[in-house]
Amino acid sequence: MLALRLIERKRDGGRIDAGEFRALANAYATGHVPDYQMAAFLMACFLKGLDGDETFALTEAMLRSGETLDLSHLGKPRIDKHSTGGVGDKVSIVLAPLISSLGVVVPMMLGRGLGHTGGTLDKLESIPGFETALTLVQARSQLEQLGCALIAQTDEIAPADRKMYALRDATGTVESIPLIAASIMSKKLAEGLSGLVLDVKRGSGAFLPDLERELELASTMIDIGAEHGCPVVALLTAMDRPLGRACGNALEIEESIAALRGEGPSDLMSVTYALGAEMLVLAEMAEDHDAARRMMEIAIGTGRAAEHFQKIIESQGGNPAVVDDPALLPQAAEVELFAATRRGFIARVEPRAVGRGVSALGGGRTTMEDKLDLSVGFVITARPGDWVEQGEPLATIFAHDRAGVEAGRNALRAAISIADEADPPLPLVSHRVTSAGVELLVGT
């Protein structure tokens, strides 16, 4: 009766108190509330919203539904980074080995694809043998040895959120500030962090395309962190076009490896360095952002970051040889170029259409039970503002079969538009948000 009563109250615009959130989260985590009732409750929250106290209470309820990592004995800063989700966003795969190679402990709990965006777990699992389902004991041991673990959310950590996360993806309840903030922060606080850096996406491919709502989301998560003694810094970064060139699981691992070798696309490297600098300053490993960037450039230039990624892969059961030979990653059966149909400027590369295209190829989920084809996706070389000639290659389609190639063509036709003129894209990094307020970094 608890779930039904709360569904009805929230449906009618009422409030849920902290004790009720705890009871509901624990009942759902232990199987005493069915998915259909939780789906109804999430939809009611999506439509009616949660106030600040309710958002804090939901976060705490999900956090306390399971165990937490205690890493204080390591005597080192423990900093994680989280993205609100984007197309082609493989920054976490680059940052985790890079920052941990510099002496910061990075306990990175990762998610699967959500909506039109790819999931970092799915990408990592394209590495042959790579195991993300570590227990807390295994994760703690690896963090002690390597300073980094790239793990799935287990039944031990925030199990209520783990189930809700998958349910939200399949029920159209993703784009809600309270639900996004509570989901992210319950997982991150369970990691025993001493600081957190957030990458809040803005633009047409973000879950919350409106700038004011993106800033509200950042501030909400910063406030939740402050309530738990965890300082949080957020950067707003562009998602009005895919980040980097590769979109698709194995393809993004290959591009991440290139980035760790200093050969990544310039936009990917810029966002990586901006977020990594915040992590290093928050960890008090660098005096300022310029010093932090120099540290990262040295780690990449000397091969230290790529070698550390190999150690992480090997520790988690994967084949570290992929760092030297990305051809060991899953390979698509069909590969075909997509060319411009006219000359002009690239006016738009719409990330939502690209993300949906990856799903149409089999690389993303439309239901909770979908099995992914990790080899498929796109490598899109065209960038907004580029001048192209008719017949010039704009992208490469990686598909399972000829039907997949055609699905990829349809997706790219919807995603890429060519016009006689093009507006400038959003700045890569536009705002910095802390507990002190919002800092505008460049013109918007």
N, C-alpha and C positions, 0 to 999 in steps of 0.2 A: 504493500500500500504506500510505502514511502515514496517510491518513484512516481507513481501516479499522482499523488498529492502535489509533489514538486513540479511535475509537468504542468498540471492545471494552474498552479499559482503563477509560474513564470509565463505561461501562455497568456494569462490575464494581466501581465505587467507587474506582478508582485515581486518581492525580494526573497532571496534564500539566505539564511544565516550560516555562520561558519560551521556550527555543529551539524547542520543538515548537509552541507557540502561534504564534510568528512564522512558522514554516514553513507551518503550516496556513492562517493568515490570508493570506499571500502567494500560496499556491497557489489558494485560493478566489477571491481578488481577480482573479487572472489567468486564471481559467477552468479550472484544472487539477484542481479538485475540484468534482464536480457538486452541484447543489442537493440531490439526494436524500441524499447522504452528509452534507452539512452539516446538513440537517434532522435526520438521525439523531444527529449529534454534539450539536446544540443540545438535543434531547430528553434525551439522556443527561446533559448538564450541568444541565438543568432538574430532572431526577429525582434526581440524585446530588449536585448542588451543586458549588460551587467554594470553596476556602478563600481567605483573604486574599491570599496570595502568587499564587495562580492568577488571582484577579480583577485584581490589578495587572498580571500578565503578559499577560492577554487585552486589557486596556485598552491597554497599550503596543504590543502586536502590531497591533491595529487602527489605532492612531494612526500607527504607522510604516509601515503598508501603503500610504500615500500621502504627499502633500505637506502642508505647513503654511503658514499665513499668518504673515508676519513684519511686524508693524505698529509695531515699536519706534521707527521713524523719525518717527512722528507726534507723539511727545512729549506724548501725552495719555493719561489713563487709558482702558483698554479693558475694558469690563465687559459681560457678557452675562447674560441671565436664562433659565432653562429650567424648564419645568413637566413633571412626571412624567405629565401627561395627565389631562384631565377633560372632562366634558360641559358645553358652553357656555363653556369656558375660552378667552376671546379676549384675555387680559391681555397677551400678547406683542405683539399688534397695536397695542395702546394704548401700551405701555411703550417700544417701540423708537423711534418718533418723538418721544415725550415726553422721554425721557432724553437722546437725542442732540441735541434742540433746546437742551439746557442745557449742551452742551459736552463730553459724554462720548462716546467712540467706542463704538458698539454694533454689533459684527460678529455678526449673529444668524443662525445656521444653523438651519434649521427642518425639521420632519418632516411626513410625511403621516399620515393617520388610522391608528390602531393599535388593534386590538380594538374596543371600544365607544366609543372617544374620537375626536373629530374631529382633523384635522391642520391646523396653521396654514398650511402651504403650499397645501392645497386651498382654504382660505378666501381667501387672498390671490389665488389664481388665478381667483377669481370676479370680480375687478376686470378689466374689459375691457382686454386687451393686456398685463397685468402679467406680466413675465418673471422667473421665479425661478432659472432655470438659468444663472446667471452663472459665468463662468470666474474663477479666482483673480485674474487680471489685471484683469478688469472689476470684481470686488468690491473689490480694493485701490484702484482709481481712484475708485470711488464713496465709499468710506470716507474717502479723502483730501479729497474735495469736500464731502460731506454728513455725514460722521461716522456713517453708518448704511448697512447693506446687509442686505436680507432675502432670504436665498438658500437654495436647495436644496443638499443635500449632493451635490457633484459627484463624478465619477470620480477627481478629483485628491485629494480629502480623504477619508481613512479609507475607501477603497473597500470593504474587507472588511466594515466595519460597515454600509455602505450596502446591501450585498446581504443581510447577515444580518438587518437591521432588517425588510426586506420579508418575508423568509422566516419570521421569528418571528411576524409578524402572521398568516400563513397556516397555521401549524403548531401553534398553541396553546402556544407557549413564551415568552409575553410576561412573565408574572408571576414572574420570578426576579430576586432582588436582585443577584447578580453580573452577570447578563446586562443588566439595566437599567442598573446603574452603569457597566459597561464601555462600553456603547453610548453613553450620554450623555457620559461624560467623554472618550472618545476624540475625539468631534466637537468638544467645547468646548475641549479643550486644543489642538486643531489650529487654532483661531482666533487663537492668540497673545494670549490674554487676560492682563490684570493682575489680574482678579478675576471671580468668578462668584457669582450669586445663584440659589438653587434654590427652586422652589415645589413642595414635596412634598405631594401630595394625600392626605387621610385621609378615612375614611368608606366607605360602601357602594359609592360609585362610583369609588373609587381602585383601581388595579391591585393594591395591597397593603392591604386593608381593616383589617388588624390594626395597632394603634398601635405596638407594639413593633417590628414589621417595618418600618414607615415610618421610625421613628427609626434603625433599623439601616441602611436604605438611605441616609438623609441622612448618617449618620456615615461610611459606606463611601465616598461620593463626596467628602466633606470630606477624608478620609484620602488619596484618590487625588490630589486637588488639591494637598494639602500636599507629596506626593512630587514634584510637578512645579513647586513654587514658585508656585502659583496659589491665593490665599486664597479659601475658599468659605464662604458663609453660606447656611443653609437655613431657610425658614419652612414650618411645617406649616399648610396651609389646608384648609378644609372642602370635601369633595366627597360629602356625604350628600344633596345636592340640586344641580341644575345651577347654574352660576354665571351671574348675570345672567338675562335673560329669553330671549334668542335662542339657538336650538340648530339649527345648519345653516349651511352655508358662507357664502352671500351675506348671509343674515340676520345672521350674527355680524359681518360687515364693517360692515353698517349700524349695528349697536349699538356697534361700536368707534369709528366716526366720531362717534356721539352722545357717547360717553365723552370723546373728544378735544375736544369742544365743551363739556364740563362737564355734559352731559345724560344721562350713563349711569346705570344702576341703582345704588342705594347700595351693594349688596354688591360689585358689580364695581369700583366706585371705591375702596372700602375696601381690597380686596386689591391693587389696582393701586398705591395710595399706599403701602401697607406694603412691597411688594416694591421699588417705585421708591426709597423712602427708603433701603433697604439698599444699593441700587446707588449712590446718590449719596454715602452715607457711606463705602462701600468705595472709591469713586473719590476720596475726600477733597475733594469739591466742596461738602459741607455738614458742619457741625460735629456735628449730631445729627439725629435723625429728625424733630423738629418743624421745624427749619430746612429740611430737605429737602422736607417736605410743602408748606411755604409756597412754595418754589421751583416745585414742580410745579403748585400751584394758580394761580400767576401765569402760568406758561407756557400753561396751559389757558384761563384767563380772558381773556388778551390775544389769543388766537387763534394764538399762536406755534406751539403743538404741532400743531394741525390744518394750518397752512400748511406746516410741515416735512414732514408726512405727504404732502401734495400734491407736494412736491419729490421725495420718495423714489419715489412712484408714477410721476411723470413720468420720472425718471432710469431706472427699470426698465421703460419702455415702456408703462406703463399710462395710463389716462385719468384725469388728476387731477380732472376735473370731478365724479367720483363723491363727492368730499368735500363739495361744495356740493349735489349732486343724487343721492342714493343710489338714485333710481329708475333710474339708468343701469346698476345691477347686474342680474344675471339675475333675472327675475320668474317666479314659479310660475303655471301656468295655472289652478289651482284653489286657492281660499282659502276656508276654512270654520271657523267657531267650534266649540269643544268646550265643552260646558256641564256644570255639576254635576248629578248625578242625584238628589242629596239635600242637605239642609242639614246643616251641621256644621263641624268644624274640618278643615283640610287636615292630615292626619296624616303624609303622605309624598308626596314627588315623587322617585321612584327614578331616579337618573341613568343607571344601566345600561339600564333599560327605555327611557328616552328616547333614549339613544344608539343602541340597537338599532332603535328606531323610525325614527330618521333614516336608518339604513342600509336599512331596509325600504322607505322612500320613494325610495331611490336615491341618498342623499347620503353614504353610507359604503361601505366595501369589505367584501366577504366573501371575495374572492379577490384575488391580486396584480394581476390584469389588469382588474379592474372599472373601467368609466368612470363618473364621478360625474355626477349631476344637481345642479349647484351652487345651484339655486334653491329646493330643497325643505328642509323642516324644520318647526320649531315655534317659536312665541313663547309662552312659558308665563308668565302673569301671576300665577298662584296660587303662594303661598309657604307652606311649612310653618308652621302656627300661625294662618293666616288663617281667619276665620269666613266661610263662604259660604252663600248661599241656593240652594235648588233652582232650576235654570235659569240661574244666574249664569255668565257666560263665565269659563272657567279658562285657556283657551289658544286659539291660532289655528293651524290646520293649513295648511301650504303644500305642495301636491302637484302632480304632473305630470298626473294624471287622476283620475277618480272612484275607481278601484281604489286609488290612492294615498291618497285621503282616507279610505277605509275602513281601510287599513293604519295610517294615522295615528291613527284613532279607537281601534283595537285596542291600539296602543302606549300611548296616553294612559290608556286604561282600566287597563292593567297598571301604569302608572307612578304615577298619582295616586290616592290613597285618602283618603276622607273618613270621619271618625269622630266620636264624641261628645266625645272629648278627644284631645289631641295632646301628645307629649313635645317639649321644646325641641330645636331642631336644634343641631348642633355649632357652637362658636364659629368665626367666619370665620378668624381667625388664632390658633392656640393655642400653638405652640411655636416657639422660635428655637434653632437648633442651629449651633454653631461648633466650632472646634478645642478650645475651652475646655470644651465640654460642652453640656448641654441646659438651656434656660431656659424655664420654664412661664410663658406670658404671661397666660393667663386660666384660670379653672377649666374642667376638661374633663368 
